[in-house]
Amino acid sequence: MTRSKEVKRFIGQMRAVREDLGITQSELARRTGKTSGYVCDLERGRRTPNLTTVCEFAKALGAEVVIQKS
């Protein structure tokens, strides 16, 4: 499955926010009920999140999901 540019952008932003907050992949996994392996795979492009997962990660990072007109 190829990743859309929107998914790649979300993952990049998620990682940047996580790092800016000083949150490890393990901590993000704990906050979302995912495994640290899942978070790692997500950030490395080995997995593609569904909408529910996107919202869970955004909430765990104190962020919101926004739909923008391209």
C-alpha positions in Angstrom: 0.0 0.0 0.0 1.4 3.4 -0.9 1.1 6.2 1.5 -0.6 9.4 0.3 1.1 12.7 0.7 -1.5 13.6 3.4 -0.6 10.6 5.5 3.1 11.3 5.1 2.5 14.9 6.2 0.5 13.8 9.2 3.1 11.4 10.3 5.9 14.0 9.9 3.8 16.5 11.9 3.0 13.9 14.6 6.7 13.1 15.0 7.7 16.7 15.1 5.1 17.5 17.8 6.1 14.4 19.8 9.8 15.4 19.7 9.0 19.0 20.5 7.1 17.9 23.6 10.0 15.6 24.6 7.7 12.5 24.4 9.3 9.2 23.5 7.7 6.7 21.2 7.2 4.5 24.2 5.3 7.2 26.1 3.2 8.0 23.0 2.4 4.3 22.7 1.4 4.2 26.4 -0.9 7.2 26.0 -2.7 5.7 23.0 -2.8 2.1 24.1 -0.6 1.1 21.1 2.7 -0.7 21.3 6.0 1.1 20.9 6.6 -1.1 17.9 3.5 0.2 16.3 4.5 3.8 16.8 8.0 3.1 15.4 6.5 1.3 12.4 4.2 4.2 11.8 7.0 6.8 11.9 9.1 4.7 9.6 6.4 4.3 7.0 5.7 0.6 7.6 2.1 1.2 8.7 -0.7 3.5 7.7 -3.1 4.7 10.5 -6.9 4.7 10.1 -8.9 7.8 11.1 -9.6 6.6 14.6 -5.8 6.1 15.2 -5.0 9.5 13.8 -7.5 11.0 16.3 -6.1 9.0 19.2 -2.5 10.2 18.4 -3.7 13.8 18.0 -5.5 13.7 21.4 -2.5 12.1 23.1 -0.3 14.9 21.8 -2.7 17.7 22.8 -3.4 18.5 19.1 -6.4 18.4 16.8 -7.1 17.0 13.4 -7.9 19.7 10.9 -9.2 19.2 7.4 -7.8 21.8 5.0 -8.7 22.5 1.4 -5.7 21.7 -0.8 
